[in-house]
Amino acid sequence: MHSSILRPRRDSSLTTSVSPACRMSSTCAILRRRQGTRLETELVYDNSANNPRNPASPPVRVKWGLASTNEMGSVTLHLMPSKEAEVEPLRDALKDHALDMVIDRAVKRPQGAIVKNLIERYDKNQNGKIDEEERTELRRFIRNADWLPGSLNNSF
C-alpha cells in the first residue's frame, strides 16, 4: 500500500500562510478560497505485485478497516470562515452536506421500515430519487427531529 501526501497547489488565486497551530505539521496550511469553491481529493493505493512496499505477496484484496493491513486513507479538512457573519451559514452548509450524504445512502440502500417510509413519504413524484425540492423538505424534517446519525450532531 502506497500513499502520497497531498499538498496544496500554489496558484495566483490562492493565498497560503502557515498558522502557528500548523507549524508542527508539514501538511497543514491555511487556504483562502472563494465561497462556492469545490475541493476534491483522491487517495490512490498501489496494491499490485509491482509495488515493492506492498506488505502482501502475493497481493491480497484490501478493504477499509482499523488494522494496519487495511486501507486507512482519509482526508480531514478544517474550515474556518474569515468573517464572524459567515459562521452560521457555513455550519448550515456543512449540516446540509452531511444530511445529503445520509439521504443519498438511504436512497441507494434503504434499510429498515422507518427509512423506507421516509423515502416513500418525501419522494413526491415517486421517481425513486430525492430531487432538490424533496431534499429541502426532507432535510428540514430531519433537522427539526434533531436527528443525525452518529457524531454528526456534534460536528458542527
Residue frames relative to the residue before (quaternion, step in Angstrom):
aa qw qx qy qz dx dy dz
M 1.0000 0.0000 0.0000 0.0000 0.00 0.00 0.00
H 0.0157 -0.7992 0.5997 -0.0380 3.51 -0.75 1.04
S 0.0285 0.7773 -0.6284 0.0084 3.56 -0.88 0.85
S 0.2502 -0.7593 0.5779 0.1639 3.54 -1.15 0.51
I 0.5308 -0.6207 0.4723 0.3317 3.56 -1.17 0.57
L 0.3132 -0.7350 0.5727 0.1834 3.55 -0.91 0.96
R 0.0879 -0.7951 0.5993 0.0306 3.57 -0.77 0.99
P 0.5630 -0.6015 0.4293 0.3700 3.59 -1.07 0.64
R 0.3977 -0.6951 0.5443 0.2497 3.55 -1.00 0.85
R 0.3300 -0.7468 0.5449 0.1907 3.57 -0.87 0.90
D 0.1854 0.7559 -0.6199 0.1002 3.55 -0.93 0.89
S 0.7119 -0.5008 0.2907 0.3974 3.55 -1.27 0.32
S 0.6885 0.4687 -0.2980 0.4664 3.62 1.11 -0.44
L 0.6457 0.5276 -0.2921 0.4684 3.58 1.31 0.01
T 0.1390 -0.7570 0.6333 0.0811 3.55 -0.88 0.97
T 0.0250 -0.8147 0.5787 -0.0289 3.55 -0.63 1.09
S 0.1289 0.7575 -0.6361 0.0708 3.53 -1.00 0.84
V 0.3845 -0.7145 0.5335 0.2387 3.55 -1.04 0.70
S 0.3311 -0.7521 0.5382 0.1870 3.56 -0.76 1.04
P 0.6525 -0.5077 0.3698 0.4238 3.61 -1.19 0.35
A 0.6441 0.5302 -0.3274 0.4438 3.60 1.04 -0.74
C 0.7046 0.4710 -0.2586 0.4634 3.58 1.16 -0.55
R 0.4609 0.7342 -0.4342 0.2448 3.60 1.15 -0.27
M 0.6498 0.5193 -0.3220 0.4521 3.60 1.15 -0.50
S 0.7235 0.4073 -0.2287 0.5083 3.58 1.20 -0.35
S 0.3855 -0.7336 0.5111 0.2281 3.58 -0.87 0.92
T 0.7178 0.4372 -0.2572 0.4770 3.60 1.21 -0.28
C 0.5711 0.5992 -0.3791 0.4137 3.60 1.25 0.05
A 0.1618 0.7707 -0.6020 0.1319 3.57 -0.84 0.98
I 0.3807 -0.6741 0.5733 0.2684 3.54 -1.25 0.42
L 0.0877 -0.7912 0.6052 0.0046 3.53 -0.75 1.11
R 0.2007 -0.7685 0.5947 0.1242 3.58 -0.66 1.03
R 0.0149 0.8018 -0.5936 0.0673 3.55 -0.69 1.16
R 0.5418 -0.6133 0.4690 0.3320 3.54 -1.20 0.54
Q 0.6063 -0.5379 0.4339 0.3935 3.56 -1.21 0.53
G 0.7653 0.3339 -0.2674 0.4810 3.55 -0.96 0.89
T 0.4575 0.6755 -0.4570 0.3543 3.59 1.25 -0.09
R 0.2337 -0.7613 0.5914 0.1267 3.57 -0.97 0.88
L 0.1561 -0.7783 0.6043 0.0679 3.56 -0.81 1.05
E 0.0463 -0.7890 0.6126 0.0099 3.57 -0.90 0.92
T 0.1005 -0.7820 0.6129 0.0531 3.55 -1.06 0.74
E 0.0993 -0.7682 0.6287 0.0697 3.51 -1.26 0.41
L 0.1495 -0.7536 0.6349 0.0808 3.54 -0.92 0.97
V 0.0989 -0.8055 0.5839 0.0208 3.58 -0.79 1.01
Y 0.1078 -0.7778 0.6183 0.0324 3.54 -0.92 1.00
D 0.2115 -0.7475 0.6159 0.1309 3.54 -1.03 0.83
N 0.0087 -0.8196 0.5701 -0.0565 3.54 -0.18 1.31
S 0.4213 0.7266 -0.4493 0.3045 3.56 1.19 0.48
A 0.6411 -0.5085 0.4100 0.4029 3.53 -1.32 0.20
N 0.6123 0.5750 -0.3414 0.4217 3.61 1.20 -0.43
N 0.6104 0.5411 -0.3543 0.4573 3.60 1.24 -0.26
P 0.3438 -0.7724 0.4920 0.2079 3.63 -0.41 1.17
R 0.6887 0.4615 -0.2870 0.4800 3.63 1.19 -0.42
N 0.4086 0.6880 -0.4951 0.3386 3.60 1.23 0.19
P 0.3562 -0.7758 0.4754 0.2127 3.63 -0.55 1.10
A 0.7088 0.4175 -0.2592 0.5062 3.62 1.20 -0.31
S 0.0833 0.7753 -0.6203 0.0842 3.53 -0.76 1.08
P 0.4294 -0.2972 -0.8100 0.2668 1.58 -1.02 2.27
P 0.6706 -0.5100 0.3473 0.4118 3.59 -1.23 0.44
V 0.1591 -0.7606 0.6226 0.0925 3.56 -1.17 0.69
R 0.5999 -0.5461 0.4300 0.3963 3.56 -1.24 0.41
V 0.1597 -0.7866 0.5926 0.0677 3.57 -0.89 0.96
K 0.1211 -0.7795 0.6132 0.0413 3.55 -0.91 1.00
W 0.6198 -0.5218 0.4157 0.4133 3.55 -1.30 0.28
G 0.2778 0.7501 -0.5700 0.1879 3.56 -1.06 0.76
L 0.6139 -0.5917 0.4021 0.3337 3.53 -1.32 0.08
A 0.5502 0.6093 -0.4059 0.4017 3.61 1.21 -0.22
S 0.5971 -0.5973 0.3959 0.3604 3.59 -1.11 0.59
T 0.6549 0.4852 -0.3193 0.4835 3.61 1.22 -0.28
N 0.5772 0.5719 -0.3738 0.4472 3.60 1.29 -0.01
E 0.5673 -0.5242 0.4943 0.3988 3.50 -1.37 0.22
M 0.0182 -0.8374 0.5448 -0.0413 3.58 -0.64 1.08
G 0.3460 0.7791 -0.4727 0.2234 3.59 1.15 0.39
S 0.1456 0.7578 -0.6300 0.0874 3.51 -1.14 0.72
V 0.2504 -0.7301 0.6132 0.1679 3.52 -1.29 0.37
T 0.1336 -0.7804 0.6075 0.0644 3.56 -0.86 0.96
L 0.0558 -0.7944 0.6046 -0.0134 3.51 -0.83 1.03
H 0.1429 -0.7687 0.6199 0.0673 3.56 -0.79 1.04
L 0.1551 -0.8016 0.5743 0.0605 3.56 -0.78 1.04
M 0.0179 0.7745 -0.6317 0.0277 3.51 -1.08 0.80
P 0.3481 -0.7456 0.5212 0.2266 3.60 -0.58 1.07
S 0.4966 -0.6721 0.4625 0.2961 3.56 -1.12 0.63
K 0.7570 0.2617 -0.1678 0.5746 3.61 1.24 -0.35
E 0.5898 -0.6018 0.4152 0.3430 3.57 -1.04 0.80
A 0.6419 0.5489 -0.3192 0.4298 3.59 1.03 -0.78
E 0.6558 0.5228 -0.3060 0.4505 3.61 1.24 -0.36
V 0.4569 0.7130 -0.4413 0.2968 3.61 1.26 -0.20
E 0.7192 0.4468 -0.2718 0.4574 3.62 0.67 -1.03
P 0.6534 0.4898 -0.3439 0.4636 3.66 0.85 -0.76
L 0.6306 0.5198 -0.3358 0.4684 3.61 1.06 -0.71
R 0.6413 0.5133 -0.3232 0.4699 3.60 0.94 -0.85
D 0.6557 0.5094 -0.3136 0.4607 3.58 0.93 -0.89
A 0.6545 0.5066 -0.3141 0.4651 3.60 0.96 -0.84
L 0.6502 0.5042 -0.3189 0.4705 3.61 0.99 -0.78
K 0.6411 0.5064 -0.3269 0.4751 3.59 0.99 -0.77
D 0.6404 0.5160 -0.3264 0.4659 3.59 0.97 -0.83
H 0.6401 0.5203 -0.3258 0.4619 3.58 0.98 -0.83
A 0.6584 0.4969 -0.3085 0.4737 3.60 0.91 -0.90
L 0.6497 0.5084 -0.3137 0.4701 3.58 0.97 -0.84
D 0.6382 0.5294 -0.3286 0.4521 3.59 0.99 -0.79
M 0.6328 0.5150 -0.3379 0.4692 3.60 1.00 -0.74
V 0.6480 0.5073 -0.3120 0.4748 3.59 0.98 -0.85
I 0.6654 0.5032 -0.3014 0.4618 3.59 0.89 -0.95
D 0.6654 0.5090 -0.3129 0.4475 3.61 0.86 -0.94
R 0.6602 0.4957 -0.3117 0.4704 3.57 0.96 -0.83
A 0.6508 0.5224 -0.3148 0.4522 3.58 0.99 -0.85
V 0.6429 0.5124 -0.3254 0.4670 3.60 1.03 -0.75
K 0.6774 0.4908 -0.2947 0.4619 3.60 0.96 -0.86
R 0.8106 0.0527 0.0150 0.5831 3.58 0.95 -0.90
P 0.0665 -0.8234 0.5627 0.0310 3.59 0.32 1.17
Q 0.0127 -0.7998 0.5990 -0.0372 3.56 -0.64 1.14
G 0.8033 0.2440 -0.2096 0.5013 3.54 -0.83 1.00
A 0.6118 -0.5997 0.3907 0.3367 3.52 -1.14 0.74
I 0.6380 0.5372 -0.3442 0.4313 3.61 0.93 -0.81
V 0.6699 0.4897 -0.3008 0.4701 3.59 0.87 -0.94
K 0.6549 0.5100 -0.3149 0.4604 3.60 0.88 -0.90
N 0.6611 0.5043 -0.3050 0.4642 3.59 0.95 -0.83
L 0.6382 0.5188 -0.3308 0.4628 3.60 0.99 -0.78
I 0.6518 0.5070 -0.3223 0.4629 3.58 0.92 -0.87
E 0.6620 0.4980 -0.3060 0.4691 3.57 0.89 -0.91
R 0.6588 0.5320 -0.3042 0.4364 3.58 0.96 -0.86
Y 0.7811 0.3541 -0.1787 0.4822 3.59 0.90 -0.92
D 0.5790 0.5296 -0.3886 0.4830 3.61 1.24 -0.13
K 0.1548 -0.8611 0.4804 0.0617 3.56 0.52 1.30
N 0.7475 0.3785 -0.2239 0.4978 3.60 0.95 -0.82
Q 0.3679 -0.7877 0.4330 0.2381 3.58 1.36 0.13
N 0.3657 0.7303 -0.4970 0.2930 3.55 0.93 0.96
G 0.5648 -0.6243 0.3757 0.3874 3.60 1.27 0.16
K 0.6802 0.4032 -0.2727 0.5480 3.59 1.31 0.17
I 0.3348 -0.6717 0.6032 0.2700 3.52 -1.31 0.23
D 0.2223 -0.8016 0.5475 0.0908 3.56 -0.20 1.34
E 0.7425 -0.4499 0.2537 0.4265 3.59 -1.25 0.34
E 0.6596 0.4884 -0.3220 0.4719 3.62 0.88 -0.83
E 0.6635 0.4941 -0.2925 0.4797 3.57 0.97 -0.89
R 0.6346 0.5557 -0.3108 0.4380 3.56 1.05 -0.86
T 0.6319 0.5346 -0.3302 0.4537 3.57 0.96 -0.87
E 0.6793 0.4860 -0.2822 0.4720 3.56 0.94 -0.91
L 0.6594 0.4964 -0.3083 0.4729 3.61 0.98 -0.82
R 0.6095 0.5366 -0.3485 0.4681 3.60 1.01 -0.77
R 0.6494 0.5232 -0.3129 0.4546 3.59 0.90 -0.96
F 0.6476 0.5175 -0.3178 0.4603 3.60 0.94 -0.90
I 0.6834 0.4847 -0.2974 0.4577 3.60 0.82 -0.99
R 0.6504 0.5110 -0.3205 0.4617 3.61 0.95 -0.82
N 0.6837 0.4837 -0.2905 0.4628 3.59 0.88 -0.92
A 0.6469 0.4834 -0.3120 0.5005 3.57 1.17 -0.55
D 0.3358 -0.7698 0.4711 0.2695 3.59 1.39 -0.13
W 0.4942 0.6534 -0.4216 0.3888 3.53 1.04 0.87
L 0.1874 0.6927 -0.6836 0.1335 3.49 -0.90 1.09
P 0.4984 -0.6850 0.4317 0.3098 3.60 -0.86 0.85
G 0.8475 0.1954 -0.1357 0.4744 3.53 -1.25 0.54
S 0.7879 -0.3216 0.2461 0.4640 3.53 -1.06 -0.78
L 0.3705 0.7544 -0.4877 0.2362 3.61 1.19 0.11
N 0.5676 0.5908 -0.3877 0.4225 3.61 1.12 -0.54
N 0.7578 0.4014 -0.1936 0.4766 3.58 1.01 -0.83
S 0.5428 0.6651 -0.3798 0.3446 3.58 1.27 -0.12
F 0.7461 0.3955 -0.2049 0.4950 3.55 1.18 -0.41
